[in-house]
């Protein structure tokens, strides 16, 4: 009997993040039911408690160490899943970060492709052909506006957004994802090509992605869904995970 392929998923995690290591593995575990692959998960953490620009900048500087540590484990792909940390560093910064962290893995003799949730979200929206989106963010309004401007700088119009204004990262994770089924209705979604139900890997949304998509009739995605999609692409695997919205339908 042929043994299933085992792939190592590396994750660069903000120290106060409790969702990245649950939602992303949950999608890969769902995939294991339908495909002959198995995954293990390996994390390195960067210090961050408050979602404010100063802490985000300090945290990002620590990502090089995390890439080195994870490449010691010879992971097959590396995901940096703090969307707002990348976007707070300036427009287009996801390309800079991905290139720099990949170089760290190469220098360490453990070359691994690097995915950022910021880059994955933008690329995923482009892959779906989304020209106009509406977005839910947990951040304070200044950071939310920065996220909106970053997305728009990548050629995608943000038609509307909701800022939940939660500064404490643990409180972001504590939000009930079922609330998003009502929160998204506050958005102006007329003529919207896609809904970003959570533009933050820390804010849980996975249980509501497919439900909101089915109810609204609009392709629905999150930063975590996009990160998983991009990881699958970097691993040269089909991008299908059942029940996780349009981007993980296998069509992109």
QUIRALIN-V423473 format. One record per residue. N is the residue number from 0. RES is the residue in one small letter. PHI is phi in whole degrees, 0 to 359 (none if undefined). NEAR is the number of other C-alpha atoms within 10 Angstrom. D_CENTER is the distance of its C-alpha to the mean C-alpha in Angstrom with 1 decimal. Layout:
BEGIN
n = {N & N}
res = {RES & RES}
phi = {PHI & PHI}
near = {NEAR & NEAR}
d_center = {D_CENTER & D_CENTER}
END
This chain:
BEGIN
n = {0 & 1 & 2 & 3 & 4 & 5 & 6 & 7 & 8 & 9 & 10 & 11 & 12 & 13 & 14 & 15 & 16 & 17 & 18 & 19 & 20 & 21 & 22 & 23 & 24 & 25 & 26 & 27 & 28 & 29 & 30 & 31 & 32 & 33 & 34 & 35 & 36 & 37 & 38 & 39 & 40 & 41 & 42 & 43 & 44 & 45 & 46 & 47 & 48 & 49 & 50 & 51 & 52 & 53 & 54 & 55 & 56 & 57 & 58 & 59 & 60 & 61 & 62 & 63 & 64 & 65 & 66 & 67 & 68 & 69 & 70 & 71 & 72 & 73 & 74 & 75 & 76 & 77 & 78 & 79 & 80 & 81 & 82 & 83 & 84 & 85 & 86 & 87 & 88 & 89 & 90 & 91 & 92 & 93 & 94 & 95 & 96 & 97 & 98 & 99 & 100 & 101 & 102 & 103 & 104 & 105 & 106 & 107 & 108 & 109 & 110 & 111 & 112 & 113 & 114 & 115 & 116 & 117 & 118 & 119 & 120 & 121 & 122 & 123 & 124 & 125 & 126 & 127 & 128 & 129 & 130 & 131 & 132 & 133 & 134 & 135 & 136 & 137 & 138 & 139 & 140 & 141 & 142 & 143 & 144 & 145 & 146 & 147 & 148 & 149 & 150 & 151 & 152 & 153 & 154 & 155 & 156 & 157 & 158 & 159 & 160 & 161 & 162 & 163 & 164 & 165 & 166 & 167 & 168 & 169 & 170 & 171 & 172 & 173 & 174 & 175 & 176 & 177 & 178 & 179 & 180 & 181 & 182 & 183 & 184 & 185 & 186 & 187 & 188 & 189 & 190 & 191 & 192 & 193 & 194 & 195 & 196 & 197 & 198 & 199 & 200 & 201 & 202 & 203 & 204 & 205 & 206 & 207 & 208 & 209 & 210 & 211 & 212 & 213 & 214 & 215 & 216 & 217 & 218 & 219 & 220 & 221 & 222 & 223 & 224 & 225 & 226 & 227 & 228 & 229 & 230 & 231 & 232 & 233 & 234 & 235 & 236 & 237 & 238 & 239 & 240 & 241 & 242 & 243 & 244 & 245 & 246 & 247 & 248 & 249 & 250 & 251}
res = {x & x & x & x & x & x & x & x & x & x & x & x & x & x & x & x & x & x & x & x & x & x & x & x & x & x & x & x & x & x & x & x & x & x & x & x & x & x & x & x & x & x & x & x & x & x & x & x & x & x & x & x & x & x & x & x & x & x & x & x & x & x & x & x & x & x & x & x & x & x & x & x & x & x & x & x & x & x & x & x & x & x & x & x & x & x & x & x & x & x & x & x & x & x & x & x & x & x & x & x & x & x & x & x & x & x & x & x & x & x & x & x & x & x & x & x & x & x & x & x & x & x & x & x & x & x & x & x & x & x & x & x & x & x & x & x & x & x & x & x & x & x & x & x & x & x & x & x & x & x & x & x & x & x & x & x & x & x & x & x & x & x & x & x & x & x & x & x & x & x & x & x & x & x & x & x & x & x & x & x & x & x & x & x & x & x & x & x & x & x & x & x & x & x & x & x & x & x & x & x & x & x & x & x & x & x & x & x & x & x & x & x & x & x & x & x & x & x & x & x & x & x & x & x & x & x & x & x & x & x & x & x & x & x & x & x & x & x & x & x & x & x & x & x & x & x & x & x & x & x & x & x}
phi = {none & 288 & 284 & 295 & 292 & 249 & 240 & 261 & 259 & 266 & 228 & 268 & 237 & 302 & 301 & 265 & 278 & 242 & 253 & 304 & 276 & 247 & 290 & 294 & 301 & 299 & 292 & 293 & 294 & 300 & 296 & 300 & 290 & 248 & 228 & 272 & 219 & 227 & 230 & 241 & 233 & 220 & 236 & 225 & 247 & 245 & 288 & 193 & 243 & 254 & 275 & 231 & 303 & 297 & 291 & 294 & 294 & 296 & 296 & 300 & 298 & 278 & 293 & 299 & 301 & 297 & 298 & 297 & 299 & 290 & 290 & 302 & 274 & 54 & 292 & 269 & 206 & 232 & 245 & 256 & 247 & 238 & 301 & 288 & 297 & 294 & 292 & 287 & 271 & 117 & 299 & 80 & 293 & 300 & 290 & 297 & 297 & 300 & 294 & 295 & 290 & 299 & 299 & 297 & 291 & 295 & 300 & 270 & 75 & 231 & 310 & 212 & 298 & 244 & 244 & 250 & 296 & 296 & 295 & 296 & 297 & 298 & 295 & 295 & 296 & 297 & 300 & 280 & 76 & 281 & 264 & 222 & 227 & 236 & 227 & 251 & 235 & 275 & 284 & 295 & 301 & 300 & 290 & 297 & 296 & 295 & 297 & 301 & 295 & 295 & 300 & 292 & 293 & 266 & 87 & 238 & 283 & 264 & 288 & 202 & 210 & 241 & 252 & 281 & 56 & 246 & 279 & 273 & 294 & 294 & 290 & 301 & 292 & 281 & 293 & 287 & 298 & 296 & 297 & 296 & 295 & 266 & 300 & 297 & 290 & 283 & 279 & 279 & 251 & 296 & 61 & 271 & 277 & 201 & 252 & 261 & 288 & 211 & 272 & 195 & 289 & 280 & 275 & 300 & 211 & 306 & 295 & 253 & 302 & 293 & 297 & 295 & 299 & 295 & 286 & 274 & 76 & 247 & 309 & 237 & 220 & 219 & 298 & 292 & 300 & 296 & 296 & 298 & 303 & 292 & 298 & 300 & 297 & 295 & 272 & 60 & 249 & 295 & 266 & 237 & 223 & 298 & 74 & 240 & 90 & 300 & 297 & 258 & 280 & 93 & 274 & 235}
near = {3 & 5 & 8 & 12 & 10 & 12 & 15 & 17 & 23 & 26 & 26 & 27 & 26 & 25 & 14 & 19 & 23 & 19 & 21 & 27 & 17 & 13 & 21 & 24 & 17 & 13 & 21 & 20 & 16 & 15 & 18 & 15 & 12 & 11 & 14 & 12 & 16 & 16 & 15 & 13 & 14 & 15 & 17 & 18 & 18 & 21 & 17 & 21 & 17 & 16 & 20 & 19 & 15 & 12 & 14 & 23 & 15 & 14 & 20 & 20 & 11 & 15 & 23 & 18 & 16 & 24 & 29 & 22 & 22 & 25 & 24 & 14 & 13 & 19 & 23 & 20 & 23 & 30 & 25 & 30 & 27 & 25 & 23 & 24 & 27 & 26 & 23 & 19 & 17 & 13 & 17 & 16 & 17 & 23 & 15 & 11 & 21 & 18 & 14 & 16 & 24 & 23 & 20 & 21 & 25 & 15 & 12 & 16 & 13 & 21 & 20 & 23 & 20 & 25 & 30 & 25 & 30 & 31 & 26 & 25 & 25 & 20 & 17 & 23 & 24 & 15 & 12 & 15 & 12 & 18 & 16 & 20 & 26 & 24 & 25 & 24 & 25 & 25 & 25 & 15 & 15 & 13 & 21 & 22 & 15 & 17 & 26 & 22 & 17 & 23 & 22 & 18 & 12 & 14 & 13 & 19 & 18 & 21 & 19 & 18 & 22 & 19 & 16 & 15 & 15 & 18 & 15 & 16 & 22 & 18 & 14 & 25 & 22 & 13 & 16 & 12 & 18 & 16 & 11 & 21 & 18 & 10 & 14 & 21 & 11 & 12 & 17 & 15 & 20 & 12 & 11 & 19 & 19 & 24 & 29 & 25 & 29 & 25 & 28 & 27 & 30 & 30 & 30 & 26 & 29 & 24 & 16 & 20 & 27 & 19 & 18 & 23 & 20 & 13 & 9 & 15 & 10 & 19 & 22 & 27 & 29 & 29 & 29 & 30 & 30 & 28 & 27 & 26 & 29 & 27 & 25 & 18 & 14 & 16 & 16 & 9 & 14 & 15 & 20 & 24 & 25 & 16 & 16 & 22 & 23 & 22 & 24 & 23 & 15 & 13 & 11 & 15}
d_center = {35.6 & 32.6 & 30.0 & 26.4 & 24.2 & 22.3 & 19.1 & 17.7 & 13.9 & 13.6 & 11.0 & 11.5 & 11.3 & 12.7 & 16.1 & 15.8 & 12.5 & 13.6 & 10.7 & 8.3 & 11.5 & 12.4 & 9.9 & 8.6 & 12.3 & 13.5 & 12.1 & 13.7 & 16.8 & 17.2 & 17.2 & 19.9 & 22.2 & 22.5 & 22.3 & 24.2 & 21.5 & 20.7 & 18.0 & 18.2 & 15.7 & 16.4 & 15.1 & 16.3 & 15.9 & 16.3 & 18.4 & 17.1 & 18.5 & 18.6 & 16.0 & 18.6 & 18.7 & 21.1 & 19.2 & 16.0 & 18.2 & 19.9 & 16.8 & 15.6 & 19.1 & 18.6 & 15.8 & 18.7 & 20.3 & 17.3 & 17.0 & 20.8 & 20.7 & 18.3 & 20.2 & 23.3 & 22.0 & 21.7 & 18.2 & 17.6 & 14.0 & 12.2 & 8.5 & 8.2 & 5.3 & 7.2 & 6.6 & 10.1 & 11.7 & 11.2 & 12.3 & 15.1 & 16.6 & 17.7 & 17.0 & 15.9 & 15.1 & 12.0 & 14.8 & 17.0 & 14.6 & 13.7 & 17.4 & 18.6 & 16.7 & 17.7 & 21.2 & 21.2 & 20.6 & 23.3 & 25.7 & 25.3 & 26.3 & 23.1 & 21.4 & 17.9 & 15.4 & 12.5 & 8.9 & 7.0 & 3.6 & 6.6 & 8.5 & 6.5 & 6.5 & 10.1 & 11.1 & 10.2 & 12.1 & 14.9 & 15.1 & 15.8 & 18.3 & 17.0 & 19.2 & 19.0 & 16.3 & 16.3 & 13.7 & 13.5 & 12.6 & 13.9 & 15.0 & 18.6 & 19.9 & 20.2 & 16.6 & 15.6 & 18.1 & 16.7 & 13.2 & 15.4 & 17.5 & 14.8 & 13.6 & 17.4 & 18.2 & 16.3 & 18.8 & 17.1 & 19.1 & 17.7 & 20.5 & 19.8 & 17.6 & 18.0 & 17.6 & 18.1 & 19.2 & 18.3 & 18.8 & 18.8 & 15.5 & 17.2 & 18.2 & 14.7 & 14.0 & 17.6 & 17.1 & 18.2 & 15.6 & 18.8 & 19.5 & 16.9 & 19.4 & 21.8 & 19.6 & 18.4 & 22.2 & 22.6 & 20.8 & 23.0 & 21.7 & 24.9 & 24.4 & 20.6 & 18.9 & 15.6 & 14.3 & 10.8 & 11.5 & 9.0 & 7.6 & 6.7 & 5.1 & 8.9 & 10.3 & 11.1 & 11.2 & 11.4 & 15.3 & 15.5 & 13.4 & 16.4 & 19.0 & 18.0 & 17.8 & 21.2 & 22.7 & 21.8 & 22.2 & 19.2 & 16.2 & 13.4 & 9.7 & 6.7 & 3.2 & 3.5 & 6.2 & 5.3 & 4.0 & 7.2 & 9.0 & 9.0 & 10.0 & 12.7 & 13.9 & 14.3 & 16.2 & 18.3 & 17.8 & 18.0 & 14.8 & 16.1 & 15.1 & 17.6 & 16.9 & 13.2 & 13.9 & 15.0 & 12.3 & 12.9 & 16.6 & 17.5 & 18.8 & 16.3}
END
